[in-house]
C-alpha cells in the first residue's frame, strides 16, 4: 500500500528529533568531593604516622633479635705473683745442674772479660747520642697508648655572654675488649665536662663517656666506642702494657715520663726512680708513691715507664710533699690494677672510711700489742665513724677472716660491695689492757658516675 506523503514527512521529523537529543550528566557535588578528599588525605597521614611510630618502636627490637650485639667482655689484668721459694727437692743439684753451673762459671768468666773491655773503653758524645736515641725508641711504642683528652664545658661571664671552655690532659689506653676502648685519665679534667673528646696518636678523634670516677685517687676511666674509629686507627693504637711497681727494687733504676710531664702534650723526660715505697695516706687503700728526680710541671699528667716500655706508675703530683712540688711522681701501677678493673667494668667500689697501717712486729713484742690493722683516723661522716670505729683501734677480724696486716684488710675490703653489712672484730685499748669488741658497719660507695 503506497505511503501517504504526509506520513513520510512526519516520520522524517521524528527521526530528526531523536538524533539531536543530548544526555545531561549529573551535576558534581563539590562539597561532598572536597569532604572525601580531606578524609582520604587525613587517613593517609594517620596511616603514615602509625607506620613511622611502629617502625621506630619495633625496629630496635627486631634489630636486637636479628643482629644481637655482643656483650662486652669484662676487663681483667693478670695477677702479679711473687716468686716462689725453693722446695727441698730443688735444693739438691743433679748432674745436669752441675753441668749448667760449670757453663755458668765459664759464662761469668767471659762476662768479666767483657766488663774489663768496657771499663777500658772511652765513651764520647756519640755514645751518649746513641743511648738517648735508644731511649727515644722505647717511647715511640708507648706513644701509641697515650691519648689527648679534651673536655668542653659552657660558662658565662659577668655580662651573661656564654662561651665554651676547653681543657686537655693526657690519658692512657688501659684495655680493649673488642667493643670499647678504656682510657684512664685524671677525673678533675673531665668530671664537669659537657662533652669529652679523645685524640689518638694518628690525629683521629672520637667522643668518650665516663664509666666511673674514683673519689679516693681522683682517677677515672672513659669508654670510647671502637665503631667511631677507622680501621687504620684501630690497627695503630693499642692498650698499654702494665708492668709492676712491686717486683724487685725500682729505686735507682732509669725511668721515662711520657704524656705531659712538663705540662705540654706529647712531651717526654728522662730520670731515675728516687723512691718507690712511700705510702700514700689515702682512705681505704695502700697505694704507694713513686718519686723521681725529673723536674716537671705541677700540672703534669701521663705515665712513668721502664726501659721495656711497661707502665709502672700513673703521674700524679697532687700528693707531692711541700719541698718537691715540681718533681714528677706517680701512683704505683701494681696497687692501681684492681681499681682500673673496677672502673672499666663500671663496678662500684666499697667505702669504709679509714686510714691505717700494719702494727709493727717489734711493737707487738715490746708493747704487747695485738697483730692486725691499726686505725690511725676515720673520715668524718664515713661508715666507719657511724659504726663507732675510732683511731687507735686494731682490726683483727673482718667478716670472719683473720686480719694480720693492713694490706690484708684492704684486700678483704676490696671484695665487698656498697651497702654490704660487714662484721668487724677490733681490739680497743682499755685502762690496763686491750678489750675485744664486735662492730657492724654498712658500706657505702667511693665511686661516682
LUMDO-550642 format. One record per residue (C-alpha): x, y, z; residue number from 1. Coordinates in steps of 0.25 Angstrom, whole numbers, plus 5000, padded with zeros to 4 digits. Last residue first. Layout:
N
[atom [X, Y, Z], NUM]
...
***
This chain:
449
[atom [5317, 5034, 5350], 449]
[atom [5322, 5032, 5365], 448]
[atom [5331, 5023, 5372], 447]
[atom [5335, 5022, 5387], 446]
[atom [5322, 5015, 5391], 445]
[atom [5315, 5012, 5404], 444]
[atom [5318, 5000, 5414], 443]
[atom [5309, 4997, 5426], 442]
[atom [5317, 4995, 5438], 441]
[atom [5315, 4984, 5449], 440]
[atom [5324, 4984, 5462], 439]
[atom [5329, 4973, 5471], 438]
[atom [5338, 4977, 5482], 437]
[atom [5351, 4971, 5489], 436]
[atom [5358, 4978, 5500], 435]
[atom [5372, 4983, 5501], 434]
[atom [5378, 4984, 5514], 433]
[atom [5380, 4993, 5527], 432]
[atom [5372, 5006, 5524], 431]
[atom [5365, 5000, 5512], 430]
[atom [5371, 5000, 5498], 429]
[atom [5361, 4995, 5487], 428]
[atom [5363, 4981, 5480], 427]
[atom [5354, 4981, 5468], 426]
[atom [5345, 4970, 5461], 425]
[atom [5338, 4975, 5449], 424]
[atom [5325, 4970, 5443], 423]
[atom [5321, 4975, 5430], 422]
[atom [5307, 4980, 5425], 421]
[atom [5309, 4981, 5409], 420]
[atom [5302, 4994, 5404], 419]
[atom [5314, 4996, 5394], 418]
[atom [5321, 4983, 5390], 417]
[atom [5332, 4975, 5397], 416]
[atom [5344, 4968, 5391], 415]
[atom [5352, 4981, 5392], 414]
[atom [5350, 4981, 5407], 413]
[atom [5357, 4967, 5409], 412]
[atom [5369, 4972, 5401], 411]
[atom [5369, 4985, 5409], 410]
[atom [5369, 4977, 5422], 409]
[atom [5380, 4968, 5418], 408]
[atom [5389, 4980, 5414], 407]
[atom [5387, 4986, 5428], 406]
[atom [5393, 4973, 5433], 405]
[atom [5389, 4961, 5442], 404]
[atom [5374, 4961, 5439], 403]
[atom [5367, 4948, 5442], 402]
[atom [5355, 4945, 5433], 401]
[atom [5341, 4944, 5440], 400]
[atom [5335, 4956, 5433], 399]
[atom [5347, 4964, 5436], 398]
[atom [5356, 4960, 5448], 397]
[atom [5367, 4967, 5456], 396]
[atom [5365, 4982, 5454], 395]
[atom [5373, 4990, 5464], 394]
[atom [5366, 5002, 5469], 393]
[atom [5375, 5014, 5472], 392]
[atom [5366, 5024, 5464], 391]
[atom [5352, 5020, 5466], 390]
[atom [5341, 5011, 5460], 389]
[atom [5327, 5014, 5464], 388]
[atom [5319, 5009, 5453], 387]
[atom [5316, 5024, 5448], 386]
[atom [5331, 5027, 5448], 385]
[atom [5334, 5014, 5440], 384]
[atom [5322, 5017, 5430], 383]
[atom [5328, 5031, 5428], 382]
[atom [5323, 5044, 5433], 381]
[atom [5337, 5050, 5436], 380]
[atom [5347, 5040, 5431], 379]
[atom [5354, 5031, 5441], 378]
[atom [5368, 5032, 5447], 377]
[atom [5380, 5024, 5450], 376]
[atom [5373, 5010, 5450], 375]
[atom [5384, 4999, 5453], 374]
[atom [5382, 4987, 5444], 373]
[atom [5385, 4974, 5452], 372]
[atom [5394, 4968, 5462], 371]
[atom [5391, 4970, 5476], 370]
[atom [5400, 4979, 5484], 369]
[atom [5409, 4974, 5496], 368]
[atom [5417, 4987, 5496], 367]
[atom [5431, 4981, 5493], 366]
[atom [5426, 4969, 5485], 365]
[atom [5415, 4975, 5477], 364]
[atom [5423, 4988, 5475], 363]
[atom [5434, 4980, 5469], 362]
[atom [5425, 4973, 5459], 361]
[atom [5419, 4987, 5454], 360]
[atom [5404, 4988, 5455], 359]
[atom [5401, 4990, 5440], 358]
[atom [5395, 5003, 5436], 357]
[atom [5383, 5011, 5435], 356]
[atom [5373, 5022, 5430], 355]
[atom [5358, 5018, 5430], 354]
[atom [5346, 5022, 5422], 353]
[atom [5338, 5009, 5419], 352]
[atom [5335, 5011, 5404], 351]
[atom [5332, 5000, 5394], 350]
[atom [5336, 5001, 5379], 349]
[atom [5325, 5002, 5369], 348]
[atom [5327, 4992, 5357], 347]
[atom [5326, 5000, 5344], 346]
[atom [5335, 4989, 5337], 345]
[atom [5346, 4999, 5334], 344]
[atom [5345, 5006, 5348], 343]
[atom [5346, 4992, 5355], 342]
[atom [5358, 4987, 5346], 341]
[atom [5365, 5000, 5348], 340]
[atom [5364, 4999, 5363], 339]
[atom [5369, 4985, 5363], 338]
[atom [5381, 4990, 5355], 337]
[atom [5384, 5002, 5363], 336]
[atom [5392, 4995, 5374], 335]
[atom [5402, 4989, 5364], 334]
[atom [5402, 5002, 5356], 333]
[atom [5410, 5011, 5366], 332]
[atom [5404, 5025, 5368], 331]
[atom [5413, 5035, 5361], 330]
[atom [5423, 5046, 5364], 329]
[atom [5430, 5056, 5355], 328]
[atom [5437, 5067, 5364], 327]
[atom [5430, 5081, 5363], 326]
[atom [5424, 5081, 5377], 325]
[atom [5437, 5075, 5384], 324]
[atom [5438, 5082, 5397], 323]
[atom [5424, 5083, 5400], 322]
[atom [5421, 5068, 5399], 321]
[atom [5415, 5062, 5386], 320]
[atom [5402, 5056, 5386], 319]
[atom [5396, 5065, 5375], 318]
[atom [5407, 5061, 5366], 317]
[atom [5400, 5050, 5360], 316]
[atom [5407, 5042, 5348], 315]
[atom [5402, 5028, 5347], 314]
[atom [5413, 5018, 5350], 313]
[atom [5420, 5005, 5345], 312]
[atom [5415, 5005, 5331], 311]
[atom [5424, 4996, 5322], 310]
[atom [5432, 5001, 5311], 309]
[atom [5444, 4991, 5314], 308]
[atom [5452, 5003, 5319], 307]
[atom [5442, 5006, 5330], 306]
[atom [5430, 5015, 5329], 305]
[atom [5424, 5026, 5337], 304]
[atom [5411, 5031, 5331], 303]
[atom [5403, 5044, 5327], 302]
[atom [5399, 5056, 5334], 301]
[atom [5407, 5068, 5339], 300]
[atom [5400, 5080, 5346], 299]
[atom [5411, 5083, 5356], 298]
[atom [5420, 5083, 5343], 297]
[atom [5433, 5076, 5342], 296]
[atom [5447, 5073, 5349], 295]
[atom [5450, 5058, 5348], 294]
[atom [5458, 5053, 5360], 293]
[atom [5447, 5042, 5362], 292]
[atom [5437, 5038, 5373], 291]
[atom [5428, 5026, 5373], 290]
[atom [5416, 5027, 5382], 289]
[atom [5410, 5014, 5388], 288]
[atom [5395, 5011, 5389], 287]
[atom [5390, 5004, 5402], 286]
[atom [5375, 5007, 5401], 285]
[atom [5363, 5010, 5410], 284]
[atom [5366, 5025, 5411], 283]
[atom [5378, 5031, 5405], 282]
[atom [5391, 5034, 5413], 281]
[atom [5400, 5030, 5401], 280]
[atom [5411, 5020, 5406], 279]
[atom [5425, 5023, 5400], 278]
[atom [5431, 5010, 5395], 277]
[atom [5437, 5014, 5382], 276]
[atom [5448, 5024, 5384], 275]
[atom [5458, 5032, 5375], 274]
[atom [5454, 5026, 5362], 273]
[atom [5463, 5031, 5351], 272]
[atom [5462, 5041, 5340], 271]
[atom [5457, 5044, 5326], 270]
[atom [5446, 5054, 5321], 269]
[atom [5436, 5053, 5310], 268]
[atom [5426, 5063, 5304], 267]
[atom [5414, 5059, 5295], 266]
[atom [5405, 5069, 5301], 265]
[atom [5411, 5081, 5309], 264]
[atom [5410, 5082, 5324], 263]
[atom [5425, 5077, 5326], 262]
[atom [5421, 5063, 5329], 261]
[atom [5410, 5063, 5318], 260]
[atom [5410, 5049, 5312], 259]
[atom [5422, 5041, 5315], 258]
[atom [5432, 5041, 5327], 257]
[atom [5443, 5031, 5326], 256]
[atom [5450, 5023, 5337], 255]
[atom [5464, 5018, 5340], 254]
[atom [5466, 5010, 5352], 253]
[atom [5471, 5016, 5365], 252]
[atom [5460, 5011, 5373], 251]
[atom [5452, 5001, 5365], 250]
[atom [5455, 4989, 5374], 249]
[atom [5449, 4975, 5371], 248]
[atom [5435, 4974, 5366], 247]
[atom [5426, 4984, 5373], 246]
[atom [5423, 4994, 5363], 245]
[atom [5420, 4984, 5352], 244]
[atom [5417, 4985, 5337], 243]
[atom [5404, 4990, 5330], 242]
[atom [5406, 4988, 5315], 241]
[atom [5398, 5000, 5309], 240]
[atom [5386, 4997, 5300], 239]
[atom [5388, 4998, 5285], 238]
[atom [5386, 5009, 5274], 237]
[atom [5391, 5007, 5260], 236]
[atom [5381, 4996, 5255], 235]
[atom [5369, 5003, 5261], 234]
[atom [5374, 5016, 5255], 233]
[atom [5375, 5009, 5241], 232]
[atom [5361, 5002, 5242], 231]
[atom [5354, 5016, 5245], 230]
[atom [5350, 5019, 5258], 229]
[atom [5335, 5022, 5263], 228]
[atom [5332, 5007, 5263], 227]
[atom [5342, 5005, 5274], 226]
[atom [5333, 5012, 5284], 225]
[atom [5341, 5020, 5294], 224]
[atom [5339, 5018, 5309], 223]
[atom [5346, 5027, 5320], 222]
[atom [5352, 5022, 5333], 221]
[atom [5354, 5032, 5344], 220]
[atom [5365, 5035, 5355], 219]
[atom [5364, 5044, 5367], 218]
[atom [5370, 5034, 5376], 217]
[atom [5359, 5034, 5386], 216]
[atom [5347, 5039, 5378], 215]
[atom [5348, 5028, 5368], 214]
[atom [5340, 5032, 5355], 213]
[atom [5333, 5022, 5347], 212]
[atom [5330, 5020, 5332], 211]
[atom [5331, 5034, 5327], 210]
[atom [5327, 5035, 5312], 209]
[atom [5336, 5038, 5300], 208]
[atom [5335, 5044, 5287], 207]
[atom [5345, 5041, 5276], 206]
[atom [5357, 5047, 5269], 205]
[atom [5368, 5042, 5259], 204]
[atom [5381, 5050, 5260], 203]
[atom [5390, 5038, 5258], 202]
[atom [5393, 5037, 5273], 201]
[atom [5379, 5038, 5277], 200]
[atom [5370, 5050, 5280], 199]
[atom [5359, 5048, 5291], 198]
[atom [5347, 5057, 5292], 197]
[atom [5338, 5059, 5305], 196]
[atom [5325, 5067, 5305], 195]
[atom [5318, 5074, 5316], 194]
[atom [5330, 5074, 5325], 193]
[atom [5329, 5075, 5340], 192]
[atom [5336, 5062, 5343], 191]
[atom [5346, 5063, 5331], 190]
[atom [5359, 5069, 5336], 189]
[atom [5358, 5066, 5351], 188]
[atom [5355, 5051, 5348], 187]
[atom [5370, 5049, 5344], 186]
[atom [5370, 5039, 5332], 185]
[atom [5370, 5025, 5329], 184]
[atom [5364, 5021, 5315], 183]
[atom [5356, 5009, 5312], 182]
[atom [5354, 5005, 5298], 181]
[atom [5340, 4999, 5295], 180]
[atom [5335, 4987, 5286], 179]
[atom [5347, 4978, 5284], 178]
[atom [5350, 4977, 5299], 177]
[atom [5361, 4988, 5298], 176]
[atom [5369, 4992, 5311], 175]
[atom [5378, 5002, 5318], 174]
[atom [5378, 5013, 5308], 173]
[atom [5385, 5024, 5315], 172]
[atom [5381, 5039, 5316], 171]
[atom [5388, 5052, 5315], 170]
[atom [5381, 5065, 5319], 169]
[atom [5373, 5076, 5312], 168]
[atom [5363, 5087, 5316], 167]
[atom [5353, 5095, 5308], 166]
[atom [5344, 5106, 5311], 165]
[atom [5332, 5110, 5303], 164]
[atom [5325, 5123, 5304], 163]
[atom [5312, 5130, 5309], 162]
[atom [5311, 5145, 5310], 161]
[atom [5303, 5147, 5323], 160]
[atom [5311, 5161, 5324], 159]
[atom [5318, 5156, 5337], 158]
[atom [5323, 5144, 5329], 157]
[atom [5317, 5131, 5325], 156]
[atom [5321, 5116, 5324], 155]
[atom [5320, 5104, 5315], 154]
[atom [5328, 5092, 5316], 153]
[atom [5338, 5084, 5307], 152]
[atom [5347, 5074, 5312], 151]
[atom [5359, 5069, 5303], 150]
[atom [5366, 5056, 5305], 149]
[atom [5379, 5054, 5298], 148]
[atom [5383, 5040, 5296], 147]
[atom [5395, 5031, 5300], 146]
[atom [5396, 5016, 5296], 145]
[atom [5402, 5019, 5283], 144]
[atom [5412, 5028, 5290], 143]
[atom [5417, 5015, 5297], 142]
[atom [5423, 5010, 5284], 141]
[atom [5431, 5022, 5281], 140]
[atom [5435, 5024, 5296], 139]
[atom [5445, 5012, 5295], 138]
[atom [5451, 5017, 5282], 137]
[atom [5454, 5030, 5289], 136]
[atom [5462, 5022, 5300], 135]
[atom [5470, 5016, 5288], 134]
[atom [5473, 5030, 5282], 133]
[atom [5477, 5035, 5296], 132]
[atom [5487, 5024, 5297], 131]
[atom [5492, 5026, 5283], 130]
[atom [5495, 5041, 5286], 129]
[atom [5502, 5037, 5298], 128]
[atom [5511, 5028, 5290], 127]
[atom [5514, 5040, 5280], 126]
[atom [5517, 5049, 5292], 125]
[atom [5529, 5040, 5296], 124]
[atom [5531, 5027, 5304], 123]
[atom [5546, 5023, 5306], 122]
[atom [5547, 5007, 5306], 121]
[atom [5556, 5001, 5317], 120]
[atom [5544, 4998, 5326], 119]
[atom [5536, 4992, 5315], 118]
[atom [5548, 4983, 5312], 117]
[atom [5549, 4979, 5326], 116]
[atom [5534, 4976, 5327], 115]
[atom [5535, 4968, 5314], 114]
[atom [5546, 4959, 5321], 113]
[atom [5537, 4958, 5333], 112]
[atom [5526, 4953, 5325], 111]
[atom [5534, 4943, 5319], 110]
[atom [5538, 4938, 5333], 109]
[atom [5523, 4938, 5336], 108]
[atom [5520, 4930, 5324], 107]
[atom [5530, 4920, 5328], 106]
[atom [5524, 4919, 5342], 105]
[atom [5510, 4918, 5336], 104]
[atom [5515, 4906, 5328], 103]
[atom [5520, 4900, 5340], 102]
[atom [5507, 4902, 5347], 101]
[atom [5500, 4896, 5335], 100]
[atom [5508, 4884, 5336], 99]
[atom [5505, 4883, 5351], 98]
[atom [5490, 4885, 5348], 97]
[atom [5490, 4874, 5338], 96]
[atom [5497, 4865, 5348], 95]
[atom [5487, 4867, 5359], 94]
[atom [5487, 4878, 5369], 93]
[atom [5479, 4877, 5383], 92]
[atom [5472, 4890, 5387], 91]
[atom [5460, 4887, 5377], 90]
[atom [5456, 4875, 5385], 89]
[atom [5455, 4884, 5398], 88]
[atom [5445, 4893, 5390], 87]
[atom [5451, 4907, 5386], 86]
[atom [5442, 4919, 5389], 85]
[atom [5432, 4924, 5380], 84]
[atom [5434, 4937, 5373], 83]
[atom [5422, 4947, 5376], 82]
[atom [5410, 4946, 5367], 81]
[atom [5404, 4958, 5360], 80]
[atom [5390, 4955, 5355], 79]
[atom [5388, 4956, 5341], 78]
[atom [5378, 4968, 5337], 77]
[atom [5363, 4968, 5336], 76]
[atom [5353, 4975, 5327], 75]
[atom [5340, 4968, 5325], 74]
[atom [5336, 4965, 5311], 73]
[atom [5325, 4974, 5304], 72]
[atom [5312, 4966, 5301], 71]
[atom [5312, 4964, 5286], 70]
[atom [5301, 4972, 5279], 69]
[atom [5289, 4964, 5274], 68]
[atom [5286, 4965, 5259], 67]
[atom [5273, 4958, 5257], 66]
[atom [5267, 4960, 5271], 65]
[atom [5273, 4973, 5274], 64]
[atom [5270, 4979, 5260], 63]
[atom [5255, 4974, 5262], 62]
[atom [5254, 4981, 5275], 61]
[atom [5261, 4993, 5271], 60]
[atom [5252, 4994, 5259], 59]
[atom [5239, 4992, 5267], 58]
[atom [5238, 5005, 5273], 57]
[atom [5243, 5014, 5261], 56]
[atom [5236, 5005, 5251], 55]
[atom [5222, 5005, 5259], 54]
[atom [5224, 5020, 5260], 53]
[atom [5226, 5022, 5245], 52]
[atom [5215, 5013, 5241], 51]
[atom [5205, 5020, 5251], 50]
[atom [5209, 5033, 5245], 49]
[atom [5207, 5029, 5231], 48]
[atom [5194, 5023, 5234], 47]
[atom [5189, 5036, 5240], 46]
[atom [5194, 5044, 5228], 45]
[atom [5187, 5035, 5219], 44]
[atom [5174, 5035, 5227], 43]
[atom [5175, 5050, 5227], 42]
[atom [5177, 5051, 5212], 41]
[atom [5165, 5041, 5209], 40]
[atom [5156, 5049, 5219], 39]
[atom [5160, 5062, 5212], 38]
[atom [5157, 5057, 5198], 37]
[atom [5144, 5051, 5203], 36]
[atom [5140, 5065, 5208], 35]
[atom [5144, 5072, 5196], 34]
[atom [5136, 5063, 5187], 33]
[atom [5124, 5064, 5196], 32]
[atom [5125, 5079, 5196], 31]
[atom [5127, 5080, 5181], 30]
[atom [5115, 5072, 5178], 29]
[atom [5116, 5070, 5162], 28]
[atom [5104, 5072, 5154], 27]
[atom [5098, 5059, 5148], 26]
[atom [5102, 5058, 5133], 25]
[atom [5092, 5062, 5122], 24]
[atom [5090, 5053, 5110], 23]
[atom [5086, 5061, 5098], 22]
[atom [5075, 5059, 5087], 21]
[atom [5078, 5063, 5073], 20]
[atom [5077, 5049, 5067], 19]
[atom [5063, 5047, 5072], 18]
[atom [5057, 5060, 5067], 17]
[atom [5062, 5057, 5053], 16]
[atom [5056, 5043, 5053], 15]
[atom [5042, 5049, 5057], 14]
[atom [5043, 5060, 5046], 13]
[atom [5046, 5049, 5036], 12]
[atom [5034, 5041, 5041], 11]
[atom [5024, 5053, 5040], 10]
[atom [5029, 5055, 5025], 9]
[atom [5026, 5041, 5022], 8]
[atom [5012, 5042, 5028], 7]
[atom [5009, 5054, 5019], 6]
[atom [5014, 5047, 5007], 5]
[atom [5004, 5036, 5009], 4]
[atom [5011, 5023, 5007], 3]
[atom [5006, 5013, 4996], 2]
[atom [5000, 5000, 5000], 1]
***
